[in-house]
Amino acid sequence: MDLFTFLKPKNELEGSQEETAMPFVPDSLWVKCNSCNTMLLASDLKENQGVCSKCNYHFRMTARERIEMIADKNSFEEINGEMESRDFLKFPQYKEKLMNAKIKSKEKESVVTGICSIGGNKTVLCVMSPDFMMGSMGTVTGEKITRAFEYATENLLPVVVFTVSGGARMQEGILSLMQMAKTSGAVKKHSDAGLLYITVLTDPTTGGVTASFAMEGDIILSEPNALVAFAGPRVVEQTTHTKLPKGFQRAEFVLDKGFIDAVVERKDMKKTLSMLLSLHTNVKEEN
């Protein structure tokens, strides 16, 4: 068979490979949209604030990315940033999960709290992180949010909270569930002082967070197509053996049922918050 094999000269073979080689493009330069499967340049996606230019899908954001987007430049001052969860119940593998969550999110807890200005309006801002155990609400999460409301009440400031959560953190048992009542109590005192509280629901906002401070705002906004629920649609469908409507528990569905006030796109969020905060400040000054 060797008699019938034609071998190209080595230099000719190398030349043909160079001519047909495709340029190398690192995977990190591209992001696949979870909704429409379009491949997006990472730089374009970042410039568009994490929103798909083809289908308007809103990607999840880290807490720091959202703070940078919402707070006026260099105005954010973090409070209680040193607080972090401990494995006080000795729950199996919880210590390792906490360590992994800290590495992945680069945060000590599932919420970042602080003081900033939004459109020139001094505000207490709380932003939950999807990268820290999907924003699950542990004891430190509840404590940080409670302290943020107490600070706002003492200093007569409005509060803006961006929620994202899979619910209460089961590794902390009943102490995690207690945060629902504790945060709600702090919200009530803030409300009794005549102060404004705005919540912004992002995908997903579920479980104990939905059943407490997420749905207690004076004004409740949401990003497009965010899942807003106590129990998710799959659990509801399996429990009730009922076929659910299209878009069940998505922001637009919840808006139609009257549980939220407006669905606001990310590009308009800071402008909307600035307007609402300014209106409230003007009303208080007139009084």
Backbone torsions as a table, in degrees:
resi	resn	phi	psi	omega
1	MET	NA	-25.5	179.4
2	ASP	-62.3	-24.2	-179.6
3	LEU	-65.6	-23.5	-174.9
4	PHE	-106.1	8.2	-179.2
5	THR	-97.5	124.9	179.5
6	PHE	-102.3	121.2	179.8
7	LEU	-106.5	129.0	177.1
8	LYS	-75.3	149.9	173.0
9	PRO	-59.2	148.0	-175.5
10	LYS	-57.3	-45.4	-178.4
11	ASN	-66.1	-32.1	177.9
12	GLU	-71.2	-38.1	178.7
13	LEU	-64.7	-43.2	179.7
14	GLU	-63.9	-36.6	179.4
15	GLY	-64.6	-40.1	-179.2
16	SER	-67.2	-34.6	179.0
17	GLN	-67.5	-37.7	179.8
18	GLU	-66.4	-34.8	-177.2
19	GLU	-72.4	-33.2	-174.5
20	THR	-97.5	-6.5	-176.9
21	ALA	-64.8	136.2	177.2
22	MET	-85.4	146.0	177.5
23	PRO	-64.5	140.3	-179.3
24	PHE	-79.8	125.8	178.3
25	VAL	-121.6	113.8	-179.0
26	PRO	-59.5	142.8	179.5
27	ASP	-60.3	-30.0	-177.1
28	SER	-65.6	-13.8	179.3
29	LEU	-79.6	-14.8	-174.1
30	TRP	-122.0	146.6	175.9
31	VAL	-131.7	131.4	179.3
32	LYS	-90.1	127.9	179.2
33	CYS	-68.0	131.1	-179.4
34	ASN	-70.3	-16.2	-176.8
35	SER	-97.9	-54.8	-174.7
36	CYS	-106.4	-0.8	179.2
37	ASN	65.4	13.1	176.8
38	THR	-70.5	138.8	175.0
39	MET	-85.2	121.6	-175.5
40	LEU	-114.8	140.3	173.2
41	LEU	-65.4	130.9	-178.1
42	ALA	-58.6	-37.2	-180.0
43	SER	-67.0	-38.9	177.8
44	ASP	-67.2	-39.5	-179.8
45	LEU	-64.4	-42.0	178.5
46	LYS	-64.1	-41.5	179.6
47	GLU	-64.6	-29.8	-179.6
48	ASN	-92.8	21.3	176.3
49	GLN	58.3	35.9	175.8
50	GLY	73.3	29.1	179.4
51	VAL	-118.9	131.0	179.8
52	CYS	-64.7	128.0	-178.5
53	SER	-74.2	-14.0	-178.4
54	LYS	-92.4	-44.6	-173.2
55	CYS	-123.8	0.4	177.9
56	ASN	70.9	19.7	175.7
57	TYR	-66.0	131.7	-179.6
58	HIS	-95.6	107.1	176.8
59	PHE	-66.9	155.1	174.5
60	ARG	-70.2	147.7	-179.1
61	MET	-119.2	152.1	172.6
62	THR	-72.9	163.0	179.3
63	ALA	-60.2	-42.2	-177.1
64	ARG	-68.8	-37.1	176.6
65	GLU	-62.0	-41.1	-178.4
66	ARG	-70.6	-38.2	176.7
67	ILE	-61.2	-43.4	179.0
68	GLU	-62.0	-35.3	-178.5
69	MET	-73.9	-36.0	-171.0
70	ILE	-95.7	-44.9	-175.2
71	ALA	-75.2	146.0	173.5
72	ASP	-59.7	150.3	-173.6
73	LYS	-55.0	129.5	176.2
74	ASN	60.3	21.0	-178.0
75	SER	-98.9	-14.8	-173.7
76	PHE	-79.2	126.7	175.4
77	GLU	-122.1	113.5	-176.5
78	GLU	-72.2	143.6	174.6
79	ILE	-124.2	146.3	179.8
80	ASN	57.7	30.4	-178.6
81	GLY	-70.9	-14.5	-178.0
82	GLU	-83.7	-11.7	-176.4
83	MET	-73.5	137.9	179.0
84	GLU	-150.2	154.8	-176.1
85	SER	-74.7	154.2	175.0
86	ARG	-129.0	157.1	179.0
87	ASP	-87.8	67.6	-173.7
88	PHE	-74.4	-17.2	177.4
89	LEU	-96.6	0.1	-177.5
90	LYS	54.8	43.5	-178.6
91	PHE	-72.4	136.6	-177.0
92	PRO	-54.3	127.2	175.4
93	GLN	65.7	6.5	-178.7
94	TYR	-68.0	-39.0	-179.6
95	LYS	-59.8	-41.2	179.1
96	GLU	-68.1	-38.1	179.0
97	LYS	-65.8	-38.8	177.0
98	LEU	-63.2	-43.4	-179.5
99	MET	-62.8	-44.1	179.4
100	ASN	-65.0	-37.6	179.1
101	ALA	-65.0	-39.8	179.3
102	LYS	-65.6	-39.9	179.1
103	ILE	-67.6	-45.7	-177.4
104	LYS	-65.7	-44.9	-174.7
105	SER	-89.5	-19.3	-173.6
106	LYS	61.1	27.9	177.1
107	GLU	-125.7	160.7	178.0
108	LYS	-89.4	-17.6	-177.6
109	GLU	-153.4	172.4	-173.0
110	SER	-81.2	3.7	176.2
111	VAL	-141.8	141.9	174.9
112	VAL	-111.9	128.3	-178.2
113	THR	-122.9	150.0	179.3
114	GLY	-177.9	-174.9	178.4
115	ILE	-115.5	138.5	179.8
116	CYS	-153.7	-179.1	168.9
117	SER	-117.7	141.4	177.9
118	ILE	-123.2	108.8	-174.8
119	GLY	62.2	32.2	180.0
120	GLY	85.3	-0.5	-179.3
121	ASN	-99.0	117.3	-180.0
122	LYS	-65.5	130.1	-170.1
123	THR	-147.1	147.1	167.2
124	VAL	-88.1	127.5	-174.6
125	LEU	-121.3	130.0	175.1
126	CYS	-122.3	128.5	-178.3
127	VAL	-130.2	120.7	179.1
128	MET	-84.2	150.3	-174.9
129	SER	-110.6	121.9	177.9
130	PRO	-71.6	-17.8	-178.0
131	ASP	-81.2	-11.9	178.8
132	PHE	-103.8	91.4	179.2
133	MET	49.1	42.5	179.7
134	MET	50.4	44.1	175.1
135	GLY	62.3	23.6	-177.8
136	SER	-61.7	146.6	-174.4
137	MET	-94.5	103.2	173.5
138	GLY	-99.6	-173.0	-177.7
139	THR	-64.7	-38.3	-179.2
140	VAL	-72.6	-35.8	175.0
141	THR	-57.4	-50.9	179.4
142	GLY	-63.1	-39.2	-179.6
143	GLU	-65.5	-42.6	-179.9
144	LYS	-64.2	-42.0	179.0
145	ILE	-67.2	-41.5	177.5
146	THR	-60.0	-46.3	179.5
147	ARG	-64.0	-35.1	178.1
148	ALA	-63.6	-42.5	178.0
149	PHE	-67.5	-39.2	179.0
150	GLU	-63.7	-40.7	177.3
151	TYR	-62.5	-44.2	-179.9
152	ALA	-62.8	-39.5	179.5
153	THR	-66.0	-44.7	-180.0
154	GLU	-63.9	-33.6	-175.2
155	ASN	-105.6	10.9	176.4
156	LEU	53.8	51.6	-178.6
157	LEU	-116.8	149.4	172.4
158	PRO	-73.4	163.1	178.4
159	VAL	-125.7	135.8	171.6
160	VAL	-121.5	126.2	180.0
161	VAL	-122.7	125.5	172.2
162	PHE	-97.9	118.8	-176.6
163	THR	-102.6	143.1	165.9
164	VAL	-156.5	123.3	-173.1
165	SER	-164.8	144.9	171.3
166	GLY	-90.7	-1.3	177.0
167	GLY	119.6	-163.8	-178.9
168	ALA	-68.2	149.7	-177.1
169	ARG	-87.7	106.3	-172.2
170	MET	-63.5	-24.0	-178.6
171	GLN	-67.7	-10.6	178.9
172	GLU	-113.0	9.5	170.7
173	GLY	56.3	-141.0	-175.4
174	ILE	-63.5	-26.3	179.9
175	LEU	-66.9	-28.8	174.2
176	SER	-70.6	-43.7	179.8
177	LEU	-64.9	-29.3	178.5
178	MET	-61.3	-23.9	-177.2
179	GLN	-66.6	-23.4	176.9
180	MET	-61.0	-47.2	-179.9
181	ALA	-71.8	-39.7	-176.8
182	LYS	-65.0	-47.0	179.5
183	THR	-66.2	-37.8	179.9
184	SER	-64.4	-36.5	177.0
185	GLY	-64.3	-40.1	178.3
186	ALA	-67.2	-37.5	176.9
187	VAL	-63.1	-41.3	-179.4
188	LYS	-62.3	-44.2	178.8
189	LYS	-63.7	-38.3	177.3
190	HIS	-64.0	-41.6	179.1
191	SER	-67.0	-41.1	179.5
192	ASP	-62.1	-24.8	177.9
193	ALA	-81.7	1.3	177.5
194	GLY	77.0	27.9	-175.4
195	LEU	-104.7	154.1	-174.5
196	LEU	-86.2	137.7	175.6
197	TYR	-130.1	120.7	179.4
198	ILE	-116.7	129.2	173.7
199	THR	-109.6	144.0	175.3
200	VAL	-122.8	112.3	-177.9
201	LEU	-86.4	128.6	176.1
202	THR	-122.8	169.8	-171.5
203	ASP	-82.5	125.4	-11.6
204	PRO	-97.2	153.6	170.0
205	THR	-120.3	106.7	-171.4
206	THR	-139.7	175.5	171.5
207	GLY	62.6	-141.6	-174.2
208	GLY	-63.4	-26.5	176.8
209	VAL	-68.7	-43.9	175.8
210	THR	-62.4	-37.7	-176.5
211	ALA	-80.1	2.9	178.1
212	SER	-133.5	-114.7	-167.2
213	PHE	-67.1	-22.0	-178.0
214	ALA	-63.5	-34.5	-176.0
215	MET	-106.2	18.0	-177.3
216	GLU	-108.1	7.9	-179.3
217	GLY	-68.3	152.3	171.7
218	ASP	-65.7	-36.2	175.3
219	ILE	-128.6	127.3	-178.4
220	ILE	-116.1	116.0	177.5
221	LEU	-108.7	166.8	176.7
222	SER	-150.6	150.2	170.3
223	GLU	-77.6	156.4	-178.7
224	PRO	-58.0	138.7	172.4
225	ASN	61.9	17.5	177.0
226	ALA	-69.1	139.9	174.3
227	LEU	-77.4	121.5	-179.9
228	VAL	-125.0	111.4	-172.8
229	ALA	-161.8	163.9	166.0
230	PHE	-91.1	-67.8	169.4
231	ALA	-97.3	137.1	-177.4
232	GLY	-67.5	165.4	-176.1
233	PRO	-60.1	-34.2	-180.0
234	ARG	-65.9	-41.9	178.9
235	VAL	-65.0	-43.9	-179.9
236	VAL	-61.9	-43.9	-177.7
237	GLU	-65.8	-41.1	179.9
238	GLN	-69.2	-32.8	-178.3
239	THR	-76.9	-43.0	-175.5
240	THR	-92.4	-11.1	-177.6
241	HIS	54.7	40.8	-177.5
242	THR	-123.4	138.3	174.9
243	LYS	-76.1	120.9	-174.2
244	LEU	-86.3	153.4	178.8
245	PRO	-63.5	156.1	177.9
246	LYS	-62.6	134.6	179.6
247	GLY	75.9	15.6	-178.8
248	PHE	-53.9	128.7	178.1
249	GLN	69.8	9.8	171.4
250	ARG	-82.4	161.4	-171.6
251	ALA	-53.0	-43.6	-177.0
252	GLU	-66.7	-36.1	176.3
253	PHE	-65.9	-44.7	-179.4
254	VAL	-67.1	-36.9	175.4
255	LEU	-61.0	-43.8	-179.4
256	ASP	-62.4	-29.4	-179.7
257	LYS	-88.6	-1.3	173.4
258	GLY	87.7	13.4	-177.3
259	PHE	-90.0	-18.3	173.7
260	ILE	-128.3	162.4	-172.7
261	ASP	-93.7	-30.6	-178.5
262	ALA	-164.0	148.0	170.4
263	VAL	-102.2	120.7	-173.6
264	VAL	-121.0	128.2	177.5
265	GLU	-70.0	153.6	-174.3
266	ARG	-58.4	-38.2	-178.1
267	LYS	-65.4	-21.3	-178.8
268	ASP	-103.6	-0.1	-170.0
269	MET	-66.3	-48.1	-177.6
270	LYS	-63.8	-41.5	178.9
271	LYS	-61.3	-41.7	179.9
272	THR	-65.5	-46.4	178.9
273	LEU	-63.2	-41.7	179.0
274	SER	-59.1	-43.2	-179.6
275	MET	-64.4	-46.3	-178.5
276	LEU	-64.4	-42.5	179.1
277	LEU	-66.1	-39.3	179.3
278	SER	-65.6	-42.2	178.4
279	LEU	-61.0	-42.1	-179.2
280	HIS	-66.6	-42.3	180.0
281	THR	-62.7	-41.6	-179.8
282	ASN	-63.8	-39.0	179.9
283	VAL	-64.6	-42.9	-178.4
284	LYS	-66.6	-37.0	179.8
285	GLU	-67.0	-37.8	179.1
286	GLU	-66.2	-34.9	-179.6
287	ASN	-75.2	NA	NA
